[in-house]
């Protein structure tokens, strides 16, 4: 358990900093997990925009058929090209971070910068 006395008078024992470009596990110098915390900053994001309600697809270029979808099957929706207007869109995004999973490993779920701060 990290005590206020550790923060105020104990001082910082070590700081390990770095960055990762993709999800994975980073090996760090062993730390006392009871006196350590991680600061991480996402360097990317993931997500999608879902359209619902009545939407209109405006085709791009003169060679496209108006309102005609290409491809698709009973299990796969057709693909469209062009801007969507009308209806409502829902934006869902995720930010990446890092967390200690052991005294020597930091797990990052995507690209991020991190600092592992251990107190005395």
N, C-alpha and C positions, 0 to 999 in steps of 0.2 A: 504494500500500500504506500503510495506517495504521500508524504506528510508535508504540511506547510513549512516546517522547519527545514526540510530538504530543499524546498524552493527558495526560501529566504536566506538561509545561512550556509547551507551545505555546498552550494556552488555546482557548476556543471563539470562533470567528469569527462565526457566526450561528446562530440557531435560527428556523426557520419552522414555525409551528404552525397547525393548523386542524382542521376536521372535514368529512366528507361524509355525505350521507344515503343515497347509493346508489352502485353501482359506476360507475367512470369514471376519467378522467385529470384530474389537477390540475396546473395550470401554476404552477411555483415560480420564484423568483429563481435564476439560474444558480449551481450549486455545483460544487466540485471533487469528483467522485464518488470519488476515491481517498482523500479525507479526510472523507467524509460517511457517516453512518448514519441509519437511520430507526427511530423507535420508533412503533409503532401499537397501538391498543387497539380491539378489536372492539366495536361498539355494537349488535350484532345477531347472529343465528345462523340457520342454515337446516338442514333435515334432515327425517327421516321416521322413523316407527316401522313396522317390518315384523313381521307376525305369522306364525309357522310352527308346525307341529305341529297338534294337535287343539285348535281354539278354539271357543268358544261365543259367540254374539251374543245379548245380552239386549235385547229390543226395548223401546223407550221409548213409553209411552202405550198406551191401550187400543185405539186404532184400527188399530194395526199388526198384521199377520199374524205369528204366531210362526214364526221361522225362514225367512221368505220374503224373497228378495232382489228388488229392483226393478231394471228396466233390464237392461243387459248384452247382449252378443252373443258370437259366436264369437271375436271379437278384443278385446272390451272386457269386463272383469269387471263383475258387477253392483255396485250401490252399496248399502251397509248404513247403518243409523242405530242407534246404541246402543253401550254399552260392550262391550269384548271381554274375555273371561276364559278362563283355561286356556291351554295351549300355552306358547310362549316368544316373547318380543318382542326385537327387535334395534333399538336406537336408534342412528342415524347422524346426527351433527351436524357442522357446519362453522362456524368462526369466520372473520371477515373481517380483512384486513390491507392495508397499503400497502407498496409497494416502488418504489425508483427505477428508471425505465426509461431515463432520460437525465439530463443535467445540469440540465434544466429541467422534467422531468415526473415526477410521482409517480402510479403506477397503484394504485387501490384496487379491491378485488374486492367491496366491499359497504360498508355504513355503518361508519365508523370514525373515531377521532380520530388525528391523527398529529403527530409532531415530526420535522423534518428538521434534524439537528445537523451543522454543518460545523466542523471544527477548522482552526486556522491552519496 
